[in-house]
Amino acid sequence: MNLAKSLGWWLAVGLVSFLGAVETRAEPADINLRAQLIWGTDGEKPKGSKCKDVEPSIRKKLERVFKWKRYYEIKDQRIPLGSKDLKRLKMSDKCELEVRFADENTLEIKLFGEGRWVKTIRQSARALCQGELAVLAGDTKENVNDAWFVVLTASVP
C-alpha cells in the first residue's frame, strides 16, 4: 500500500469516528408522570378518611422493601413532563416535589418538606416507563411507627 492510499484510509477512519462522536443529542421523550403521596402503617385508616388502599402492583413493590402491612394513598397527581419543563407539585401542606429532566435519560426529583429542600434523587426515565418506582420516604412526626412515601411512576404519552 503506498503512502497516499494509507493516509487516505486513515483519514476516512478518522472522519467516520469523528462523525460518530459528533452525533446530535436527542431530546428526551415527553413522559406522563404519576406522583402519589402514600401513608404506610400497621394500623387501620381513620374512620371517615378519604384515603384509599394503594393499588396491588405498587403495594407489592413497597412490601418487598418496607415493613408496613397497609399502604394508603393520600394524594394522586398526574402531570405531563416535557424535555424543557420544570414542574412543581404540591403533594400536601408540608410536601412538595420539583421534577425536571437532568439530561435526555434522567429525571431529577427534588423533595421539599415544610418549604425546605430535603433531598434530590435522579432516576432513569426509561426505568420508570418500564414499571420501576422512584420512592422518597421518611418517618411521620406524629407516629414513629408509620411512614410516608412519595412514589413516582411514568408512561410515555
Backbone bond lengths (Angstrom), bond angles and torsions (degrees), N, CA, C in turn:
res aa  C-N    CA-C-N  psi(-1)  N-CA   C-N-CA  omega(-1)  CA-C   N-CA-C  phi
1 M - - - 1.441 - - 1.523 107.12 -
2 N 1.320 117.68 131.05 1.458 118.15 -179.31 1.521 110.32 -83.64
3 L 1.313 116.21 170.86 1.463 122.90 -174.46 1.526 111.68 -62.07
4 A 1.314 118.61 -41.84 1.462 121.84 -178.62 1.528 110.80 -62.62
5 K 1.351 116.67 -44.31 1.468 120.14 179.50 1.523 110.18 -66.34
6 S 1.326 116.57 -40.55 1.455 121.18 -180.00 1.520 110.78 -62.92
7 L 1.326 118.17 -46.14 1.470 121.60 178.22 1.518 110.82 -63.79
8 G 1.337 116.11 -40.25 1.464 120.30 178.64 1.522 111.59 -61.74
9 W 1.338 116.32 -41.79 1.456 120.72 179.48 1.531 110.38 -64.06
10 W 1.324 117.89 -45.89 1.461 121.51 -179.76 1.528 111.23 -66.08
11 L 1.332 117.12 -35.84 1.457 120.70 177.18 1.533 109.82 -64.00
12 A 1.319 117.10 -42.12 1.466 121.23 178.80 1.534 110.57 -63.55
13 V 1.329 117.21 -44.19 1.475 120.81 178.13 1.521 110.08 -61.20
14 G 1.314 116.65 -44.58 1.468 120.98 179.57 1.516 111.76 -62.91
15 L 1.337 117.96 -41.22 1.451 122.01 -179.63 1.528 110.89 -65.61
16 V 1.317 117.36 -43.26 1.463 120.74 178.02 1.529 109.77 -62.91
17 S 1.314 118.04 -43.55 1.462 121.65 178.60 1.524 110.66 -62.06
18 F 1.315 117.05 -42.49 1.456 121.72 -179.34 1.522 110.56 -64.24
19 L 1.330 116.66 -46.49 1.459 119.83 -179.57 1.519 111.58 -63.32
20 G 1.312 117.34 -36.05 1.465 120.23 176.90 1.513 111.35 -65.68
21 A 1.330 117.68 -36.20 1.458 121.43 -178.45 1.522 112.14 -76.31
22 V 1.345 117.12 -23.03 1.455 120.55 -175.32 1.520 112.08 -96.09
23 E 1.316 117.70 7.73 1.457 119.81 -177.23 1.518 109.89 -50.74
24 T 1.301 116.09 147.64 1.458 119.86 -177.75 1.518 109.32 -70.86
25 R 1.312 115.69 145.14 1.456 120.76 179.19 1.514 109.14 -79.62
26 A 1.288 115.01 130.91 1.469 119.59 179.96 1.518 109.83 -75.61
27 E 1.302 114.95 144.72 1.455 119.99 173.88 1.528 108.36 -73.66
28 P 1.322 117.66 145.96 1.460 118.56 177.67 1.529 110.42 -65.99
29 A 1.286 114.74 148.04 1.461 119.51 177.06 1.523 108.94 -72.09
30 D 1.309 115.51 146.13 1.454 118.93 173.19 1.523 108.10 -68.31
31 I 1.321 115.88 147.65 1.459 120.08 177.39 1.517 109.50 -136.04
32 N 1.295 115.03 158.36 1.460 121.78 173.32 1.517 107.03 -102.79
33 L 1.314 116.11 122.26 1.461 121.38 -179.97 1.518 110.57 -100.17
34 R 1.303 113.61 147.99 1.457 121.10 171.58 1.518 106.81 -125.21
35 A 1.323 116.43 121.62 1.462 121.78 178.19 1.523 107.99 -114.44
36 Q 1.334 115.93 127.74 1.459 121.24 179.91 1.521 109.43 -122.41
37 L 1.315 115.62 132.94 1.456 121.31 170.15 1.519 105.85 -94.43
38 I 1.336 116.44 121.50 1.464 122.22 -172.43 1.526 109.61 -125.29
39 W 1.309 115.12 141.44 1.457 122.89 177.04 1.519 107.85 -108.47
40 G 1.335 116.51 125.11 1.449 122.30 176.43 1.518 109.62 -103.56
41 T 1.339 116.89 130.82 1.461 120.78 -176.50 1.527 109.71 -156.98
42 D 1.312 115.66 162.13 1.455 120.48 170.17 1.525 110.34 -97.13
43 G 1.329 115.92 -10.00 1.465 120.89 -178.38 1.511 112.79 -89.38
44 E 1.323 113.94 175.58 1.467 121.56 177.15 1.524 108.67 -81.98
45 K 1.318 115.97 156.21 1.463 118.26 175.52 1.524 108.02 -73.63
46 P 1.322 116.36 146.84 1.473 119.94 -178.75 1.531 111.63 -60.05
47 K 1.329 116.29 145.82 1.466 120.48 177.90 1.518 108.54 -61.87
48 G 1.316 114.80 138.21 1.460 120.39 179.51 1.523 113.49 81.26
49 S 1.312 117.21 0.11 1.461 120.94 179.93 1.523 110.56 -70.67
50 K 1.319 116.21 142.93 1.460 120.39 179.36 1.531 112.13 -89.56
51 C 1.326 117.63 -3.12 1.467 118.70 179.97 1.527 109.78 -69.50
52 K 1.325 114.77 152.07 1.465 118.99 -177.85 1.522 109.69 -125.64
53 D 1.307 115.70 161.88 1.458 120.46 178.13 1.526 109.64 -61.26
54 V 1.326 116.06 140.95 1.458 120.88 176.16 1.524 108.33 -70.96
55 E 1.314 116.57 143.14 1.460 120.22 -179.35 1.525 110.66 -58.73
56 P 1.331 117.06 147.42 1.471 121.96 -173.01 1.534 114.69 -55.30
57 S 1.325 119.20 -39.11 1.472 119.86 -177.05 1.527 111.67 -63.26
58 I 1.312 118.11 -38.27 1.466 121.16 178.86 1.523 110.02 -77.48
59 R 1.343 116.58 -41.21 1.468 120.03 178.50 1.526 110.94 -56.81
60 K 1.329 117.58 -44.43 1.467 121.29 -178.97 1.531 111.34 -61.47
61 K 1.316 117.20 -40.11 1.466 120.19 179.20 1.525 110.88 -67.63
62 L 1.327 117.14 -39.33 1.462 120.14 178.37 1.527 110.61 -67.91
63 E 1.340 117.11 -40.22 1.467 121.11 -178.65 1.523 112.73 -64.11
64 R 1.335 117.32 -25.88 1.468 119.60 178.52 1.522 111.87 -67.77
65 V 1.330 116.54 -23.80 1.460 120.95 -174.35 1.529 112.35 -112.26
66 F 1.320 116.62 -37.65 1.462 120.74 -172.83 1.523 111.00 -109.39
67 K 1.332 116.29 163.42 1.463 122.29 -168.39 1.526 115.84 -92.75
68 W 1.325 119.71 -11.40 1.454 120.69 -170.58 1.520 112.18 -74.07
69 K 1.329 114.46 151.55 1.465 121.20 -178.34 1.523 112.06 -86.66
70 R 1.345 116.27 -28.22 1.461 120.27 -175.94 1.524 110.35 -129.60
71 Y 1.339 113.87 143.45 1.465 121.24 178.73 1.526 107.74 -132.18
72 Y 1.326 115.40 121.99 1.457 121.13 -177.95 1.528 110.25 -115.90
73 E 1.316 115.55 136.74 1.454 120.63 177.51 1.524 108.84 -85.23
74 I 1.332 114.74 123.54 1.461 121.37 179.04 1.528 109.71 -91.65
75 K 1.335 116.22 -41.52 1.459 121.28 -178.84 1.520 109.55 -149.56
76 D 1.316 115.56 147.57 1.461 122.81 179.86 1.526 107.60 -135.28
77 Q 1.327 116.74 122.87 1.458 121.10 177.66 1.516 109.19 -127.25
78 R 1.312 115.62 140.77 1.461 121.14 176.42 1.514 108.07 -123.45
79 I 1.345 114.65 130.80 1.467 119.13 -178.56 1.521 110.28 -141.66
80 P 1.321 116.45 143.02 1.463 119.16 170.52 1.527 108.81 -80.80
81 L 1.325 116.51 144.10 1.463 120.70 178.66 1.522 108.09 -130.38
82 G 1.326 115.98 118.85 1.457 121.84 177.01 1.516 110.88 -94.16
83 S 1.305 115.95 171.70 1.459 121.95 -174.76 1.521 113.57 -61.35
84 K 1.314 118.13 -28.73 1.470 121.63 -177.58 1.522 112.72 -106.02
85 D 1.318 117.17 1.19 1.467 120.82 -175.28 1.526 112.55 -77.92
86 L 1.310 114.40 150.26 1.459 123.47 167.14 1.521 104.63 -127.98
87 K 1.322 116.84 114.29 1.466 120.75 -176.90 1.516 109.73 -112.48
88 R 1.325 114.93 138.08 1.463 121.73 175.87 1.525 107.29 -115.76
89 L 1.318 116.54 126.04 1.455 122.62 -177.33 1.522 110.12 -115.83
90 K 1.304 115.94 128.78 1.463 120.07 174.65 1.517 107.66 -93.40
91 M 1.328 115.72 108.67 1.460 120.79 -178.85 1.526 111.70 -86.63
92 S 1.336 116.79 -30.93 1.469 122.31 176.77 1.525 106.91 -160.91
93 D 1.321 116.28 -178.90 1.465 119.62 177.04 1.524 111.77 -62.15
94 K 1.327 116.68 -24.87 1.459 121.05 -176.28 1.521 114.01 -109.00
95 C 1.313 118.93 -8.02 1.463 121.51 -170.70 1.526 111.74 -130.48
96 E 1.340 115.77 125.43 1.459 121.63 175.90 1.516 109.69 -134.73
97 L 1.330 115.56 152.44 1.461 122.67 176.40 1.518 108.88 -121.67
98 E 1.320 114.80 149.32 1.453 121.40 170.66 1.521 105.84 -126.14
99 V 1.340 116.74 127.05 1.459 120.96 -173.98 1.522 109.67 -129.46
100 R 1.341 115.66 136.73 1.458 121.82 175.94 1.520 108.55 -156.64
101 F 1.334 116.12 165.57 1.455 120.29 171.55 1.527 108.12 -80.23
102 A 1.316 117.23 125.31 1.464 121.50 174.34 1.528 109.41 -79.29
103 D 1.321 116.41 -35.95 1.461 123.98 173.24 1.516 106.91 -152.50
104 E 1.315 117.63 -171.72 1.464 119.10 -173.24 1.527 114.30 -67.03
105 N 1.327 118.30 -14.05 1.465 121.33 -177.85 1.518 114.94 -120.21
106 T 1.314 117.50 -6.04 1.458 120.44 -168.16 1.521 112.11 -128.76
107 L 1.328 115.11 131.27 1.460 120.34 173.15 1.518 109.55 -92.24
108 E 1.309 115.94 143.00 1.460 121.94 172.44 1.527 106.17 -109.71
109 I 1.321 115.67 124.06 1.455 121.95 -176.55 1.524 107.74 -120.57
110 K 1.326 115.79 118.98 1.466 121.33 178.87 1.518 108.91 -108.57
111 L 1.318 115.27 133.77 1.457 122.17 178.80 1.523 108.74 -105.82
112 F 1.326 115.79 132.23 1.463 122.25 176.31 1.517 108.15 -120.09
113 G 1.324 116.87 131.27 1.454 122.75 177.27 1.508 109.69 -119.90
114 E 1.313 115.80 124.83 1.461 121.81 -178.66 1.526 110.77 52.27
115 G 1.330 116.16 41.31 1.463 121.80 175.97 1.514 115.96 82.38
116 R 1.327 118.04 -3.64 1.471 120.99 -178.44 1.518 110.45 -112.95
117 W 1.325 114.81 143.19 1.458 119.96 176.16 1.521 109.16 -63.31
118 V 1.342 116.33 133.00 1.458 122.40 -178.37 1.522 110.98 -112.27
119 K 1.331 116.74 -46.88 1.457 119.59 -171.88 1.519 109.75 -161.46
120 T 1.335 115.78 150.34 1.459 122.37 172.59 1.518 108.14 -125.61
121 I 1.334 116.18 133.46 1.462 120.25 173.52 1.522 108.32 -126.11
122 R 1.300 115.26 157.83 1.462 122.05 173.87 1.515 107.76 -119.07
123 Q 1.330 114.96 138.95 1.458 120.69 -174.44 1.519 109.25 -139.47
124 S 1.299 116.31 137.63 1.456 121.80 175.88 1.529 109.84 -63.69
125 A 1.327 116.28 125.11 1.464 120.46 177.52 1.527 110.12 -64.95
126 R 1.315 116.93 -38.58 1.466 120.63 179.39 1.532 110.77 -62.33
127 A 1.336 116.60 -43.90 1.469 119.79 179.89 1.528 110.94 -61.43
128 L 1.332 116.81 -41.08 1.465 119.44 177.50 1.521 111.01 -62.07
129 C 1.322 116.59 -43.00 1.471 120.53 -179.57 1.528 111.66 -67.70
130 Q 1.340 117.12 -20.17 1.462 121.06 179.43 1.526 112.52 -96.00
131 G 1.341 116.77 12.11 1.458 120.20 173.24 1.516 116.17 104.98
132 E 1.333 118.04 -3.49 1.465 119.29 176.27 1.527 109.65 -72.15
133 L 1.314 116.39 160.63 1.460 122.38 178.29 1.518 110.33 -111.59
134 A 1.312 116.36 145.29 1.467 121.63 165.37 1.524 104.33 -103.54
135 V 1.329 116.51 122.78 1.464 120.37 -174.15 1.520 109.90 -125.90
136 L 1.323 115.31 126.68 1.461 122.38 170.32 1.521 105.25 -115.31
137 A 1.316 117.88 134.75 1.464 120.00 -173.28 1.519 111.36 -143.09
138 G 1.326 115.03 160.62 1.453 120.70 176.35 1.520 110.77 -167.67
139 D 1.321 115.34 167.32 1.462 121.27 177.16 1.524 109.53 -75.21
140 T 1.333 115.23 154.35 1.461 118.92 172.76 1.520 108.26 -87.47
141 K 1.312 116.22 148.29 1.467 119.89 178.43 1.520 111.28 -76.97
142 E 1.325 115.94 -26.38 1.467 120.57 -176.92 1.525 112.26 -76.26
143 N 1.341 116.72 -35.59 1.461 120.13 -176.30 1.525 108.62 -146.16
144 V 1.312 117.08 110.88 1.463 120.65 -176.30 1.527 112.91 -66.51
145 N 1.327 117.26 -11.08 1.464 120.43 177.75 1.529 112.63 -88.23
146 D 1.325 117.24 -4.47 1.454 122.32 179.12 1.531 108.94 -110.74
147 A 1.319 115.89 168.74 1.458 120.99 177.95 1.524 109.88 -147.04
148 W 1.309 115.96 160.09 1.451 121.04 173.04 1.526 108.01 -116.57
149 F 1.299 114.72 153.97 1.475 121.89 179.51 1.525 108.40 -137.82
150 V 1.299 116.37 141.19 1.454 121.25 165.08 1.516 104.23 -111.20
151 V 1.328 116.73 119.85 1.458 122.70 -176.16 1.519 108.15 -116.23
152 L 1.347 115.69 126.48 1.454 120.72 176.10 1.517 110.09 -112.31
153 T 1.318 115.01 135.18 1.457 123.18 171.43 1.523 106.67 -129.01
154 A 1.317 116.87 168.29 1.461 119.16 -177.69 1.515 111.14 -150.87
155 S 1.316 114.12 161.41 1.460 121.41 173.03 1.526 107.48 -147.67
156 V 1.312 115.50 155.63 1.459 120.72 177.29 1.519 107.23 -83.30
157 P 1.355 117.97 134.91 1.477 119.51 -179.06 1.513 112.24 -61.29
